[in-house]
Amino acid sequence: MTGDGVNDAPALRQAELGIAVASATDVAKAAAGVVLTDPGLGGVLTVVRAGREVHRRMLTYTLNKTLKTFEIVVFLTLGLWLTGGFVISSTLIVLLLFTNDFVTMTIATDRVQPAALPQRWRVGRLMGAAGVFAALSLLFSFGAYAWVRATQGLQPAALQTVVFLLLVFTNQACIWVLRTDGRLWSQAAGRWMAWASIGDVLLVSLFALQGWLMAALPAALVAGLLMACAAFAVLLDQTKRIVFPRHAIV
């Protein structure tokens, strides 16, 4: 709804998006959700585009947060049940929160492509899509952990470092895959998100190599885990092209 006069104020307040034009009265501007500052209605397009960009960032955040919460909870629970001990230390849990959340916060600054059509929150479909991605991420993480445990002969403390790296690397993979409807390489990320993600991977890899706050791992194993997660990102990206249309996440 657009308007400029006192008589338009009730409709501007009740509308889902009330827009007061630049020449509107003070009453109309106070009742509207958006006030244009330039003559004409060209600013409406800017408002719609900005709104859809915000929606896309919120969509990425919601999918990723739901996915990672499900994966971490189930992974740690299954690990405790199957191994009889904690597969990650309390120190690494705290470090995991910092490393994941710093990158997650930069989604708010990411460069996104707004949807061509109006969007609505479909919670059931969002949870369904997140569940599919979480199941795939869980299968990959648990499979990689089981392989390392069976073949590398690592001590329990080193295995906890492996779990930490897997949870950090898969979080990065999921963010890069879910941030766009197209291929994960089809659109460049925002500067802050790109630097935060790259810095996150380099920092946790350095900590694992040097044994800071965790047991040290061989360089070949750290590189192998990183390459495996990169391959998993490509697989997840292919799955996304099936899951997104089926759950109407476009």
Disulfide bonds with the S-S distance in Angstrom:
none
